[in-house]
C-alpha cells in the first residue's frame, strides 16, 4: 500500500464515481479500478460495492476512507513542515548571549524571530561569558552565539562583527561626577572598580584594564563578578565604579548613573556560528540578529 493508493481511494470515496475520481486524479479509469482492487486483495475485504448504476462504500470502505484521509493529512502536514525546514522557517535554534547583549539585543531579536519565523523554536541562554559561549558553540550546546571577539580565531567557527559599542562609566548616583555629561576616565583612577571575571573568563575584563592603562592608571582595587546585572547592582550599592558597553543602559536600576567617557573607547560585539553551518534555520536566525543590531550601531 502506497500513498497513491490512499489518494485514489480517498478521491473515489468522495466522488463515488470511478470516472470522476479518475479525472480528478489525472489517471485512467482502469488504473484507478486496479488500485482499488489491489487494496481489497491486500486487506482481504471488499471496500466498494459496484453495480452498473452506482458505486457505494461498504462498511469496511467507509472505515478505511477515514484512515486514508487521516494518513494523507499527516503526510501533507509532514511535507509542508519539511518545506519550512528546508527554507529555514522551522526547526530548533539554540542561541547564547553575553550579558551585555542580554538586555537589548536578545529581546529585540527574539521578537523579530517570532514575527518572521513563527515555526522556529528558540532556546535562549543569556548572561553568559564569551569563552563559555565559544566552547558551547564548538561542542554543539549552542547553534549560534553573540559575544565579544577576542581576536584569536578558533578552527571551525565563523565570527562576524556586528557593531562597535562605546564603554560608559557606571557610577553610584551620589558620586560627585554622576551628573556630568562626560567623565575623564583618569578622574576615576582612585576609585575601586567592579569588573567581570579575569583570567580569560571574560573578554570585557581585559578591555576595561586596557582602557584604564591608556588613561594612565591601573585600578588599585578590583571586585570581580560573573554577571553584568550583579555588577550594576554592586555599583548601586556604592561598592565601586565600573565600565560597561553602552547597551547596559537599558538595565535601568535605581542608584546608578551611566556617564559617557570624554575620550571614547569601544568594544566589538560579534555573532559566531559553526563554519559551513548546515541548518537553514540557524542561518535565518543569525541573519535576523545581525539586522537587529544594525540600527544600534554607535558612532
C-alpha positions as CSV (number, residue, x, y, z in Angstrom):
1,X,0.0,0.0,0.0
2,X,1.4,3.4,-1.1
3,X,0.2,6.9,-0.6
4,X,-1.0,6.9,-4.2
5,X,-3.4,4.1,-3.3
6,X,-4.7,6.1,-0.4
7,X,-5.2,9.2,-2.5
8,X,-7.0,7.2,-5.2
9,X,-9.4,5.6,-2.7
10,X,-10.0,9.0,-0.8
11,X,-11.0,10.6,-4.2
12,X,-13.3,7.7,-5.0
13,X,-14.8,7.8,-1.5
14,X,-15.7,11.5,-2.1
15,X,-16.9,11.2,-5.8
16,X,-18.5,7.7,-5.6
17,X,-17.9,7.6,-9.3
18,X,-14.8,5.9,-10.9
19,X,-14.9,8.2,-14.0
20,X,-15.0,11.5,-12.0
21,X,-12.5,10.2,-9.4
22,X,-10.0,9.2,-12.2
23,X,-10.4,12.6,-13.9
24,X,-9.8,14.3,-10.6
25,X,-6.6,12.3,-10.1
26,X,-5.5,12.7,-13.7
27,X,-5.2,8.9,-14.2
28,X,-7.0,6.5,-16.4
29,X,-10.2,4.9,-15.0
30,X,-8.8,1.3,-15.4
31,X,-5.7,2.3,-13.4
32,X,-8.0,3.6,-10.6
33,X,-10.0,0.4,-10.6
34,X,-6.8,-1.7,-10.5
35,X,-5.5,0.3,-7.4
36,X,-8.8,-0.3,-5.5
37,X,-8.7,-4.0,-6.3
38,X,-5.1,-4.1,-5.1
39,X,-6.2,-2.6,-1.8
40,X,-9.1,-5.1,-1.5
41,X,-6.7,-8.0,-2.1
42,X,-4.3,-6.7,0.4
43,X,-6.9,-6.3,3.1
44,X,-8.9,-9.4,2.1
45,X,-12.2,-7.4,2.3
46,X,-14.4,-5.6,-0.2
47,X,-14.2,-1.8,0.0
48,X,-16.5,-0.8,-2.7
49,X,-19.8,-2.2,-3.9
50,X,-20.0,-1.8,-7.6
51,X,-23.2,-2.0,-9.7
52,X,-23.9,-0.9,-13.2
53,X,-25.8,2.1,-11.8
54,X,-23.8,3.3,-8.8
55,X,-20.8,2.9,-6.6
56,X,-21.1,2.6,-2.8
57,X,-18.7,2.2,0.0
58,X,-19.0,-0.9,2.1
59,X,-18.7,-0.6,5.9
60,X,-15.0,-1.6,5.6
61,X,-14.7,1.0,2.8
62,X,-16.2,3.8,5.0
63,X,-13.8,2.9,7.8
64,X,-10.8,2.7,5.5
65,X,-11.7,6.1,4.0
66,X,-11.4,7.7,7.4
67,X,-8.0,6.1,7.9
68,X,-6.9,7.2,4.4
69,X,-7.9,10.8,5.0
70,X,-6.0,10.8,8.3
71,X,-2.8,9.4,6.9
72,X,-2.9,11.7,3.9
73,X,-3.5,14.7,6.1
74,X,-0.5,13.7,8.2
75,X,1.7,13.2,5.1
76,X,0.7,16.6,3.7
77,X,1.5,18.3,7.1
78,X,4.9,16.5,7.2
79,X,5.6,17.6,3.6
80,X,4.7,21.2,4.4
81,X,6.8,21.1,7.6
82,X,9.8,19.7,5.7
83,X,9.4,22.5,3.1
84,X,9.6,25.0,6.0
85,X,12.7,23.3,7.4
86,X,14.4,23.4,4.1
87,X,13.6,27.1,3.8
88,X,14.9,27.8,7.3
89,X,11.5,28.7,8.5
90,X,11.1,25.8,11.0
91,X,13.3,23.9,13.4
92,X,15.0,24.4,16.8
93,X,17.8,27.0,17.3
94,X,19.8,27.4,20.5
95,X,21.2,30.9,20.9
96,X,23.6,32.1,23.6
97,X,24.2,35.8,24.5
98,X,26.8,37.6,26.6
99,X,25.4,39.5,29.5
100,X,25.5,42.9,27.9
101,X,23.6,41.7,24.8
102,X,21.1,40.0,27.0
103,X,19.4,43.3,27.8
104,X,18.9,44.9,24.4
105,X,19.7,42.7,21.5
106,X,18.2,39.4,22.9
107,X,14.6,40.8,23.4
108,X,14.6,42.7,20.1
109,X,15.9,39.8,18.1
110,X,13.5,37.3,19.8
111,X,10.5,39.4,19.0
112,X,11.7,39.7,15.3
113,X,12.3,35.9,15.0
114,X,8.9,35.2,16.4
115,X,7.3,37.6,14.0
116,X,9.2,36.4,10.9
117,X,9.7,32.7,11.8
118,X,6.8,31.6,14.0
119,X,7.6,28.0,13.4
120,X,11.2,28.3,14.6
121,X,11.6,27.3,18.3
122,X,14.2,29.4,20.0
123,X,16.2,28.2,23.0
124,X,17.7,31.3,24.6
125,X,20.6,31.5,27.0
126,X,21.6,34.8,28.4
127,X,24.1,36.4,30.9
128,X,27.0,34.1,29.7
129,X,30.7,34.9,29.2
130,X,32.3,34.9,25.8
131,X,34.8,31.9,26.5
132,X,31.8,29.8,27.7
133,X,29.9,30.7,24.6
134,X,32.7,29.7,22.2
135,X,33.1,26.4,24.0
136,X,29.4,25.8,23.8
137,X,29.3,26.6,20.1
138,X,32.2,24.2,19.5
139,X,30.6,21.3,21.4
140,X,27.1,21.8,20.0
141,X,25.4,23.2,23.1
142,X,24.6,26.4,21.1
143,X,23.9,26.8,17.4
144,X,24.9,30.5,17.3
145,X,26.2,32.9,19.9
146,X,26.6,36.7,20.4
147,X,29.9,37.5,22.1
148,X,33.0,39.7,22.3
149,X,35.6,38.6,19.7
150,X,39.0,38.0,21.3
151,X,40.9,38.2,18.0
152,X,42.1,34.6,18.2
153,X,40.1,32.6,15.6
154,X,39.1,29.1,16.5
155,X,39.1,26.5,13.7
156,X,35.6,25.6,12.6
157,X,34.0,28.8,13.9
158,X,33.0,31.8,11.8
159,X,32.9,35.2,13.6
160,X,31.2,38.3,12.2
161,X,31.5,41.7,13.9
162,X,28.0,43.3,14.3
163,X,28.9,46.7,15.8
164,X,31.3,48.7,17.9
165,X,29.9,49.7,21.3
166,X,31.3,52.6,23.4
167,X,32.2,51.9,27.0
168,X,30.4,54.1,29.6
169,X,31.1,54.7,33.2
170,X,28.7,53.3,35.7
171,X,28.7,55.4,38.9
172,X,26.7,55.5,42.1
173,X,24.1,58.2,41.6
174,X,25.6,60.2,44.5
175,X,29.1,60.1,43.0
176,X,30.5,63.7,42.5
177,X,30.8,63.1,38.8
178,X,27.4,61.3,38.3
179,X,25.7,64.4,37.0
180,X,28.4,65.3,34.4
181,X,27.8,65.0,30.6
182,X,31.2,63.3,30.2
183,X,33.8,61.9,32.5
184,X,37.5,61.6,32.1
185,X,38.5,58.0,32.9
186,X,41.6,59.3,34.6
187,X,39.4,61.0,37.1
188,X,38.3,57.6,38.4
189,X,41.8,56.4,39.0
190,X,41.5,56.3,42.8
191,X,38.1,54.6,42.7
192,X,37.5,50.8,43.5
193,X,36.3,49.1,40.3
194,X,33.7,46.4,39.9
195,X,34.6,44.2,37.0
196,X,33.8,40.9,35.3
197,X,35.9,37.9,36.0
198,X,39.6,37.9,35.0
199,X,41.8,35.1,33.9
200,X,40.4,34.8,30.4
201,X,37.0,34.1,31.7
202,X,35.6,37.4,30.5
203,X,36.8,39.3,27.4
204,X,35.4,42.6,28.7
205,X,37.8,42.4,31.8
206,X,40.8,42.8,29.5
207,X,39.1,45.7,27.6
208,X,38.5,47.6,30.8
209,X,42.1,47.1,32.0
210,X,43.4,48.3,28.6
211,X,41.2,51.4,28.8
212,X,42.4,52.2,32.3
213,X,46.0,51.7,31.2
214,X,45.5,54.1,28.2
215,X,44.2,56.6,30.7
216,X,47.4,56.3,32.8
217,X,46.4,54.1,35.7
218,X,45.7,50.6,36.9
219,X,42.7,50.1,39.3
220,X,44.1,49.7,42.8
221,X,41.1,47.7,44.0
222,X,39.0,45.3,41.9
223,X,35.9,43.4,42.9
224,X,35.1,40.7,40.3
225,X,31.5,39.4,39.5
226,X,30.1,37.0,37.0
227,X,27.0,38.7,35.7
228,X,26.5,42.2,34.3
229,X,23.4,42.7,36.4
230,X,25.3,41.9,39.5
231,X,28.0,44.4,38.5
232,X,25.5,47.2,38.2
233,X,23.8,46.3,41.5
234,X,27.2,46.4,43.3
235,X,27.8,49.9,41.8
236,X,24.3,51.0,43.0
237,X,25.3,49.7,46.5
238,X,28.3,52.0,46.5
239,X,30.9,49.3,46.3
240,X,32.8,50.9,43.4
241,X,32.5,52.2,39.8
242,X,32.5,50.2,36.5
243,X,32.9,50.4,32.8
244,X,30.3,48.7,30.6
245,X,29.2,48.7,27.0
246,X,26.6,51.4,26.3
247,X,23.6,48.9,25.8
248,X,23.8,48.1,29.5
249,X,22.0,51.5,29.9
250,X,18.8,49.5,29.2
251,X,19.3,47.8,32.5
252,X,17.8,50.8,34.4
253,X,18.4,50.4,38.1
254,X,17.9,52.9,40.9
255,X,21.1,54.2,42.4
256,X,23.3,54.3,39.3
257,X,24.2,56.8,36.7
258,X,25.6,56.0,33.2
259,X,28.1,58.6,32.1
260,X,29.9,58.6,28.7
261,X,33.6,58.8,28.6
262,X,35.2,62.0,27.4
263,X,37.7,60.0,25.4
264,X,35.6,57.3,23.7
265,X,36.7,53.6,24.0
266,X,34.8,51.0,22.0
267,X,34.5,47.2,22.2
268,X,33.2,45.0,19.4
269,X,30.1,42.8,19.5
270,X,30.0,39.8,17.2
271,X,27.9,36.8,16.2
272,X,29.6,33.4,15.8
273,X,28.3,30.2,14.1
274,X,29.9,26.9,13.1
275,X,31.7,27.1,9.8
276,X,29.6,25.8,6.9
277,X,26.5,25.7,9.2
278,X,24.1,23.1,7.6
279,X,20.9,24.3,9.3
280,X,18.9,26.8,7.2
281,X,17.0,27.9,10.4
282,X,20.3,28.8,12.1
283,X,21.4,30.8,9.1
284,X,18.0,32.6,9.1
285,X,18.1,33.4,12.8
286,X,21.7,34.6,12.5
287,X,20.6,37.0,9.7
288,X,17.8,38.4,11.8
289,X,20.1,39.0,14.8
290,X,22.6,40.8,12.5
291,X,19.8,43.0,11.1
292,X,18.5,43.8,14.6
293,X,22.0,45.1,15.5
294,X,22.3,47.5,12.6
295,X,20.0,50.3,13.9
296,X,22.0,50.3,17.2
297,X,25.4,50.9,15.7
298,X,27.0,53.7,17.7
299,X,29.2,56.5,16.4
